[in-house]
Each structure stands twice: as C-alpha cells, then as structure tokens.
Amino acid sequence: MSRERVLTDAQWAVLEPLLPCSKGKQSRPFRDHRQVVEGILYRYRTGCPWRDLPAGFGPWQTVWKRHRRYAADGTWDKVLAVMLA
C-alpha cells in the first residue's frame, strides 16, 4: 500500500455505490470520489490537520468540504451501516 492509496480496490468497490453522484445537477461535476475519500481516511489515520494533506488528495478545502457535506447529509451513517453489516 502506498502512502496515498488507502483503500484496496475491493474495499472501494463496496464503498463507491454508497456515495452520491453529481449527475443531473446544475453545478460542476464532483472531483474524483476515491481521491477525496482516501484524503479523508488519510487525514483520520495520521491525525494531520486538514491543511497538511498531501497534494495527491487534491485541495484540502475540497476534501474538508466533502467530509462535512457527507457528515451532514447522512452519507457516512449509511456507509458505516453497510460496512458493519
């Protein structure tokens, strides 16, 4: 496992369908989900501040905003329920 590759392909295959998509929305398409989710996981695994995320995960603001959005809309709750089942 590399420093910036947190999830295996098998883990990602389970997680990806649980995340919201940007199809049909008027705004710009979402940044790659895997890149952002792995940035969130990396941040929690290492305990680093959001601003210190490696550039390979994209802008830290994007990673932070997506984490905040998923926490507010219940996406993380849904992911946790499926992963525990």
Secondary structure, 3 states (H helix, E strand, C coil): CCCCCCCCHHHHHHHHHHCCCCCCCCCCCCCCHHHHHHHHHHHHHHCCCHHHCCHHHCCHHHHHHHHHHHHHHCHHHHHHHHHHC
